[in-house]
Amino acid sequence: MDSFDLNASEKAEASELQRMIAIEQQKAQFQAQVHNFTDVCWDKCVDSPGSKLDSRTETCLVSCVERFIDTTLTITNRFTQIVQKGTH
């Protein structure tokens, strides 16, 4: 038996570690997206920070975030379609 062969337990541990790393990468990507649209929408909608948001600023922020999410989903779906067409 080669020293590089993994037993079933080690393979399961490696698989679980890969799954946990993938989850952490997804969390990091999500946090980066939130940070990005926070920056973009803040710059677009907030003229001067106050103690609370006025209705115009709140509406602008909601619309900005919704557009950002819609755009991200559209781009993601388009890339998925391209990848799927390329593999068939």
Secondary structure as the mmCIF struct_conf table of DSSP 4:
data_model
#
loop_
_struct_conf.conf_type_id
_struct_conf.id
_struct_conf.beg_label_comp_id
_struct_conf.beg_label_asym_id
_struct_conf.beg_label_seq_id
_struct_conf.end_label_comp_id
_struct_conf.end_label_asym_id
_struct_conf.end_label_seq_id
TURN_TY1_P TURN_TY1_P1 SER A 3 PHE A 4
HELX_LH_PP_P HELX_LH_PP_P1 ASP A 5 ASN A 7
HELX_RH_AL_P HELX_RH_AL_P1 ALA A 8 CYS A 45
BEND BEND1 ASP A 47 SER A 48
BEND BEND2 SER A 51 LYS A 52
HELX_RH_AL_P HELX_RH_AL_P2 SER A 55 THR A 87
#
